[in-house]
Amino acid sequence: MEFLEAFRVLIINGPRQSGKTTLLRQLEACRGGTYLTLDDGSLRAAAQADPEVFVSGGVRPMMIDEIQRGGDDLILAIKAAVDNSPSRGQFVLAGSTRFLATPSLSESLAGRASILDVWPFAQQELVGAETSFLTRAFEEPESFRTTAQSTYGRTDYFDLIARGFYPEAMAMRSELARGEWYTAYVQSIIDTDIREMAKIDEPSNLRQLLRLVAACTAQELNVVKTASDLGLHRTTVSRYLGLLETVFLVQSLPAWSRNLNARAVRRPKLHITDTGLAAHLLSVDAEGLGARVAPARGALVETLIANELVKQATWSPFRLNLFHWRVSQGAEVDLVAERTNGRVIGVEAKATDAVDLKDFKGLTTLRDSLGDQFVHGFVLYTGKRSLSFGDRLTALPISALWDR
């Protein structure tokens, strides 16, 4: 593993049930080492009672699962251990919270560690596609202009949305069983992980906020209105949103602008990190998404696309960041991907089987303002054909995200 060869510590972040433990076990099988999990009460007690001794033994790399449960003293002991030795790949730390945002941890291991995000499955992984949409979009965008038709229809996308991408939930054929799994999943994270991490006395407020975020997925959340709706102070709502992001239930897409100061003042878009979870929180299934009137349809289609691109970005061969874009005059683009060389692609999500030039309004404005730095703009829709709409503008089936 490239990161193990380069850093003394590798930190693997990701939501519960996303495959982190499986990854650690596979690493142990191919590289050797010592696997320990702090979900084990005895190991956790030992790590908290005498962290220096806990990290001193065992074959390297020492792989510690659910590291956030060990507390600050354990991280400081790991820091001291790696400071005494320049060897690479000494520790692999896996956690179900964002390491740098965990309130109970004051040490970041800066300069000693690399951070790798592990998400639930991407559809690209499930179909075995080798080249990601993001790579092709930047390097060979014209290759998407093809006469081949997608094998996916709108009901297929709604099935994917309602099923979600957690391995355990995907294995369940019963919608009732899957719903029970999602209920227990949220309860476990809020009642155990967040309460343990942040000492929250009223977890019901977090559940209500999570449902409100699900109702606003793919939108900019108005914190003041949300605080009023929940009967909470806006600073409390902001803190709770941060906690939901820390445990990977919610993710935000910052506002994009070539003016770096403007990025800081515009509201981010929020997305529930798994469409199956979002559909569960909204009490909607695949059949409901296909109904003539389905208020959640457009937002969940956009969240499906956003989540797939976020996952693909983690294994991109080049560095890039994802944003959304909106200007006061009304032009907007659902997702903007920007490479460090300044090159940009734009993606619009449409939960319709047909598109026209109006659907490219935001992408056209972005193209004209960026000139040569605009690589291509795509409207992803539930239809089956790739359609050219002029200079660097193409409509694609959503399945183009994973199906070459």
C-alpha positions as CSV (number, residue, x, y, z in Angstrom):
1,M,0.0,0.0,0.0
2,E,1.5,3.3,-1.2
3,F,0.5,5.3,2.0
4,L,2.1,2.7,4.3
5,E,5.4,3.0,2.5
6,A,5.4,6.8,2.7
7,F,4.0,7.6,6.3
8,R,4.6,6.3,9.8
9,V,0.9,6.3,10.4
10,L,-2.1,5.6,8.1
11,I,-5.5,6.8,9.3
12,I,-8.5,5.2,7.7
13,N,-11.7,7.2,8.2
14,G,-15.2,6.1,7.2
15,P,-18.7,5.4,8.4
16,R,-19.5,2.3,10.3
17,Q,-20.3,-0.7,8.1
18,S,-18.3,0.7,5.2
19,G,-15.7,-2.0,5.0
20,K,-12.8,-0.6,7.2
21,T,-12.5,-3.7,9.3
22,T,-12.5,-5.9,6.2
23,L,-9.7,-3.7,4.8
24,L,-7.6,-4.0,7.9
25,R,-8.1,-7.8,7.9
26,Q,-7.0,-8.0,4.3
27,L,-4.0,-5.9,5.1
28,E,-3.1,-8.2,8.0
29,A,-3.4,-11.2,5.8
30,C,-1.1,-9.8,3.1
31,R,1.4,-7.8,5.2
32,G,1.2,-9.3,8.6
33,G,1.0,-7.2,11.7
34,T,-1.3,-7.0,14.8
35,Y,-5.0,-6.3,14.6
36,L,-6.8,-4.9,17.6
37,T,-10.3,-3.4,18.0
38,L,-11.3,-1.0,20.7
39,D,-14.9,-2.2,20.4
40,D,-13.5,-5.0,22.7
41,G,-14.1,-3.7,26.2
42,S,-11.0,-5.3,27.7
43,L,-8.7,-4.0,25.0
44,R,-10.3,-0.5,25.3
45,A,-9.8,-0.5,29.1
46,A,-6.2,-1.5,28.7
47,A,-5.5,1.1,26.1
48,Q,-7.0,3.8,28.3
49,A,-5.3,2.6,31.5
50,D,-1.8,2.2,30.1
51,P,-1.5,3.5,26.5
52,E,2.3,3.5,26.4
53,V,2.5,-0.2,27.1
54,F,-0.5,-0.9,24.9
55,V,1.2,0.5,21.8
56,S,4.7,-0.8,22.6
57,G,4.0,-4.5,21.9
58,G,2.9,-6.4,18.9
59,V,4.2,-6.9,15.4
60,R,4.1,-3.8,13.1
61,P,2.1,-2.5,11.6
62,M,-0.2,-2.3,14.6
63,M,-3.8,-2.0,13.3
64,I,-6.2,-0.4,15.8
65,D,-9.8,-0.4,14.9
66,E,-12.3,2.2,16.3
67,I,-9.4,4.3,17.4
68,Q,-11.7,7.2,18.5
69,R,-12.8,5.1,21.5
70,G,-9.2,5.1,22.9
71,G,-9.1,8.8,23.8
72,D,-6.5,11.4,23.6
73,D,-3.9,9.7,25.8
74,L,-3.7,6.7,23.3
75,I,-3.1,9.1,20.4
76,L,-0.3,10.9,22.4
77,A,1.3,7.5,23.1
78,I,1.2,6.6,19.4
79,K,2.8,10.0,18.6
80,A,5.6,9.4,21.1
81,A,6.2,5.9,19.7
82,V,6.5,7.1,16.1
83,D,8.6,10.1,17.1
84,N,11.1,7.6,18.5
85,S,11.4,5.7,15.2
86,P,11.4,6.9,11.6
87,S,10.1,3.6,10.3
88,R,7.2,3.8,7.8
89,G,4.0,1.9,8.3
90,Q,4.1,1.5,12.0
91,F,0.4,2.1,12.8
92,V,-2.9,1.8,10.9
93,L,-5.7,3.6,12.8
94,A,-9.3,3.1,11.7
95,G,-12.2,5.1,13.0
96,S,-15.9,5.7,12.4
97,T,-15.4,9.4,13.0
98,R,-13.4,12.0,11.0
99,F,-10.1,11.9,12.9
100,L,-9.3,15.6,12.6
101,A,-12.8,16.7,13.7
102,T,-13.3,14.4,16.7
103,P,-13.9,16.7,19.7
104,S,-12.3,14.3,22.3
105,L,-9.0,14.2,20.4
106,S,-6.6,17.1,20.6
107,E,-3.6,15.6,18.7
108,S,-3.8,15.4,14.9
109,L,-0.5,13.5,14.2
110,A,0.2,16.2,11.7
111,G,3.3,15.5,9.6
112,R,3.3,11.8,10.7
113,A,0.1,10.5,9.2
114,S,-1.9,10.3,6.0
115,I,-5.7,10.1,6.0
116,L,-7.6,7.8,3.7
117,D,-11.4,7.9,3.5
118,V,-13.3,4.7,3.0
119,W,-17.0,5.0,1.9
120,P,-19.7,2.4,1.4
121,F,-19.6,0.8,-2.1
122,A,-19.5,3.0,-5.2
123,Q,-21.5,1.7,-8.1
124,Q,-18.3,1.8,-10.2
125,E,-16.8,-0.8,-7.8
126,L,-19.9,-3.0,-8.0
127,V,-19.9,-3.2,-11.8
128,G,-16.1,-3.5,-11.9
129,A,-15.4,-0.5,-14.1
130,E,-11.7,0.3,-14.2
131,T,-11.8,4.0,-15.3
132,S,-13.8,6.5,-13.3
133,F,-16.2,9.0,-14.7
134,L,-14.1,11.8,-13.2
135,T,-10.9,10.6,-14.9
136,R,-12.6,10.3,-18.3
137,A,-14.4,13.6,-17.9
138,F,-11.1,15.5,-17.5
139,E,-8.9,13.5,-19.8
140,E,-11.2,12.3,-22.7
141,P,-14.6,14.0,-22.4
142,E,-15.4,13.5,-26.0
143,S,-15.4,9.8,-25.5
144,F,-18.8,10.1,-23.8
145,R,-20.4,11.2,-27.1
146,T,-21.4,7.7,-28.3
147,T,-24.4,6.1,-30.1
148,A,-24.5,3.3,-27.5
149,Q,-27.6,3.3,-25.3
150,S,-27.6,2.7,-21.6
151,T,-29.1,-0.5,-20.3
152,Y,-30.4,1.4,-17.2
153,G,-33.9,2.9,-17.0
154,R,-35.4,5.2,-14.4
155,T,-36.7,2.4,-12.3
156,D,-33.2,0.9,-12.1
157,Y,-31.9,4.2,-10.7
158,F,-34.8,4.4,-8.1
159,D,-33.9,0.8,-7.0
160,L,-30.3,1.8,-6.5
161,I,-31.3,4.9,-4.5
162,A,-33.7,3.0,-2.2
163,R,-31.3,0.1,-1.7
164,G,-28.3,2.2,-0.7
165,F,-24.7,1.2,-0.8
166,Y,-23.8,-0.2,2.7
167,P,-22.6,-3.8,2.1
168,E,-24.9,-5.2,4.9
169,A,-28.0,-3.4,3.7
170,M,-27.3,-4.4,0.1
171,A,-27.3,-8.1,1.1
172,M,-30.9,-7.9,2.4
173,R,-33.6,-8.8,0.0
174,S,-36.4,-7.7,2.3
175,E,-37.3,-4.0,2.3
176,L,-38.6,-4.4,5.8
177,A,-35.4,-5.9,7.1
178,R,-33.4,-3.2,5.4
179,G,-35.5,-0.6,7.0
180,E,-34.9,-2.1,10.4
181,W,-31.2,-2.2,9.7
182,Y,-31.1,1.5,8.9
183,T,-33.1,2.3,12.1
184,A,-30.7,0.4,14.2
185,Y,-27.7,1.9,12.4
186,V,-28.8,5.5,13.1
187,Q,-29.6,4.7,16.7
188,S,-26.3,3.0,17.3
189,I,-24.3,6.0,15.8
190,I,-26.3,8.7,17.7
191,D,-26.7,6.8,21.0
192,T,-23.2,5.4,21.1
193,D,-20.7,7.1,18.9
194,I,-21.9,10.7,19.2
195,R,-22.9,10.5,22.9
196,E,-19.6,9.0,23.8
197,M,-17.7,11.5,21.7
198,A,-19.5,14.7,22.4
199,K,-21.5,14.1,25.7
200,I,-24.9,14.8,24.1
201,D,-27.7,14.6,26.6
202,E,-30.7,14.9,24.2
203,P,-30.0,12.5,21.2
204,S,-33.6,13.0,20.0
205,N,-32.6,16.5,18.8
206,L,-29.9,14.9,16.6
207,R,-32.4,12.5,15.1
208,Q,-34.8,15.3,14.3
209,L,-32.0,17.3,12.7
210,L,-30.9,14.3,10.7
211,R,-34.5,13.9,9.3
212,L,-34.6,17.6,8.5
213,V,-31.3,17.3,6.6
214,A,-32.7,14.3,4.7
215,A,-35.7,16.4,3.7
216,C,-33.2,19.1,2.5
217,T,-30.6,16.8,0.9
218,A,-28.9,18.4,-2.1
219,Q,-29.9,21.9,-0.9
220,E,-28.3,24.7,1.1
221,L,-29.6,24.4,4.7
222,N,-30.9,27.5,6.3
223,V,-29.5,27.1,9.8
224,V,-31.6,30.0,11.3
225,K,-34.9,28.5,10.0
226,T,-33.8,25.0,11.0
227,A,-33.0,26.2,14.5
228,S,-36.4,27.8,14.8
229,D,-38.1,24.6,13.5
230,L,-36.3,22.5,16.2
231,G,-36.6,25.0,19.0
232,L,-32.8,25.2,19.3
233,H,-30.2,27.9,19.2
234,R,-28.5,28.3,15.8
235,T,-25.1,27.6,17.4
236,T,-26.4,24.3,18.7
237,V,-27.7,23.4,15.3
238,S,-24.3,24.3,13.7
239,R,-22.5,22.1,16.3
240,Y,-24.9,19.2,15.7
241,L,-24.4,19.5,12.0
242,G,-20.7,19.2,12.6
243,L,-21.2,16.1,14.7
244,L,-23.3,14.5,12.0
245,E,-20.5,15.2,9.5
246,T,-17.9,13.8,11.9
247,V,-19.7,10.4,12.0
248,F,-20.2,10.4,8.2
249,L,-24.0,10.7,8.2
250,V,-23.9,14.0,6.4
251,Q,-21.4,15.6,4.0
252,S,-21.2,19.1,2.7
253,L,-20.2,20.5,-0.8
254,P,-18.6,23.9,-0.4
255,A,-19.7,26.8,-2.6
256,W,-17.3,27.3,-5.5
257,S,-15.9,30.5,-6.8
258,R,-12.6,31.7,-8.3
259,N,-12.8,34.4,-5.6
260,L,-11.5,32.4,-2.6
261,N,-13.1,34.8,-0.1
262,A,-16.5,34.1,-1.8
263,R,-16.1,30.4,-1.1
264,A,-16.1,31.1,2.7
265,V,-19.2,33.2,2.8
266,R,-21.6,31.2,0.7
267,R,-23.6,28.3,2.2
268,P,-22.6,24.7,1.4
269,K,-24.9,22.2,0.0
270,L,-25.6,19.2,2.3
271,H,-26.1,15.6,1.3
272,I,-27.0,12.5,3.2
273,T,-24.0,10.3,2.6
274,D,-26.1,7.2,1.5
275,T,-29.2,7.4,-0.6
276,G,-30.6,4.3,1.1
277,L,-30.3,6.0,4.5
278,A,-31.9,9.2,3.0
279,A,-34.8,7.3,1.5
280,H,-35.3,5.5,4.8
281,L,-35.4,8.8,6.7
282,L,-37.9,10.2,4.2
283,S,-40.0,7.0,4.3
284,V,-39.9,6.6,0.5
285,D,-39.2,3.4,-1.5
286,A,-38.3,2.8,-5.2
287,E,-42.0,2.6,-6.1
288,G,-42.7,5.9,-4.4
289,L,-39.8,7.6,-6.2
290,G,-41.4,6.5,-9.5
291,A,-44.8,7.9,-8.7
292,R,-46.2,10.7,-10.8
293,V,-45.7,13.1,-7.9
294,A,-42.6,12.3,-5.9
295,P,-41.2,15.4,-4.0
296,A,-38.0,13.7,-3.0
297,R,-37.1,12.3,-6.5
298,G,-35.0,15.1,-7.8
299,A,-33.0,15.6,-4.6
300,L,-32.3,11.9,-4.2
301,V,-31.2,11.6,-7.8
302,E,-28.8,14.5,-7.3
303,T,-27.5,12.9,-4.0
304,L,-26.9,9.6,-5.8
305,I,-24.7,11.4,-8.3
306,A,-22.9,13.5,-5.7
307,N,-22.1,10.5,-3.5
308,E,-20.8,8.5,-6.5
309,L,-18.5,11.4,-7.5
310,V,-17.3,11.9,-3.9
311,K,-16.3,8.2,-3.7
312,Q,-14.6,8.3,-7.1
313,A,-12.6,11.4,-6.1
314,T,-10.9,9.3,-3.3
315,W,-9.1,7.1,-5.9
316,S,-8.6,9.8,-8.6
317,P,-5.1,9.7,-10.2
318,F,-4.9,13.5,-9.7
319,R,-6.0,15.8,-7.0
320,L,-9.4,17.5,-7.3
321,N,-12.0,19.1,-5.1
322,L,-15.8,19.0,-5.4
323,F,-18.1,22.0,-5.0
324,H,-21.5,23.4,-6.0
325,W,-21.9,26.8,-7.7
326,R,-24.5,29.5,-7.5
327,V,-24.5,33.2,-8.3
328,S,-26.9,35.8,-7.2
329,Q,-28.3,36.3,-10.8
330,G,-29.6,32.7,-10.7
331,A,-27.1,30.6,-12.6
332,E,-26.1,27.4,-10.8
333,V,-24.4,24.1,-11.3
334,D,-25.1,21.1,-9.0
335,L,-21.5,19.9,-8.9
336,V,-18.2,21.5,-9.9
337,A,-15.0,19.4,-9.9
338,E,-11.8,21.4,-10.0
339,R,-8.3,20.1,-10.4
340,T,-5.3,21.8,-8.8
341,N,-4.3,23.0,-12.3
342,G,-7.5,25.1,-12.4
343,R,-9.3,22.9,-15.0
344,V,-13.0,22.5,-14.3
345,I,-15.9,20.2,-15.2
346,G,-19.5,20.8,-14.3
347,V,-22.3,18.3,-13.6
348,E,-26.0,18.9,-13.5
349,A,-28.5,16.3,-12.2
350,K,-31.9,15.8,-13.8
351,A,-34.5,13.2,-12.7
352,T,-36.2,13.3,-16.1
353,D,-36.1,11.1,-19.2
354,A,-35.7,14.1,-21.6
355,V,-33.5,17.2,-21.6
356,D,-33.3,20.4,-23.6
357,L,-31.1,23.4,-23.9
358,K,-32.6,25.1,-20.8
359,D,-31.1,22.3,-18.7
360,F,-27.6,23.6,-19.7
361,K,-28.2,27.2,-18.6
362,G,-25.8,27.1,-15.6
363,L,-23.2,25.0,-17.4
364,T,-23.3,27.4,-20.4
365,T,-22.7,30.4,-18.0
366,L,-19.9,28.6,-16.3
367,R,-18.3,27.6,-19.7
368,D,-18.5,31.2,-21.0
369,S,-17.0,32.6,-17.8
370,L,-14.0,30.2,-17.6
371,G,-13.1,29.9,-21.3
372,D,-10.4,27.3,-21.9
373,Q,-10.2,26.2,-18.3
374,F,-13.7,24.8,-18.6
375,V,-13.2,21.2,-19.8
376,H,-16.8,20.0,-20.2
377,G,-20.3,20.2,-18.8
378,F,-22.5,17.2,-18.4
379,V,-26.3,16.9,-17.7
380,L,-26.8,13.5,-16.1
381,Y,-30.4,12.3,-16.6
382,T,-32.6,9.2,-16.4
383,G,-32.8,8.8,-20.2
384,K,-30.8,6.3,-22.2
385,R,-28.9,8.3,-24.9
386,S,-25.8,10.4,-25.0
387,L,-26.7,13.7,-26.7
388,S,-24.5,16.6,-27.8
389,F,-25.7,20.1,-27.0
390,G,-22.9,22.1,-28.6
391,D,-19.4,23.2,-27.5
392,R,-18.3,21.1,-24.5
393,L,-21.9,20.3,-23.4
394,T,-23.3,16.8,-23.3
395,A,-26.3,15.0,-21.8
396,L,-25.6,11.6,-20.5
397,P,-27.5,8.7,-18.9
398,I,-26.7,8.6,-15.1
399,S,-25.1,5.2,-15.7
400,A,-22.2,6.9,-17.5
401,L,-20.9,7.5,-14.0
402,W,-19.9,3.8,-13.9
403,D,-20.7,2.1,-17.2
404,R,-18.3,2.6,-20.0
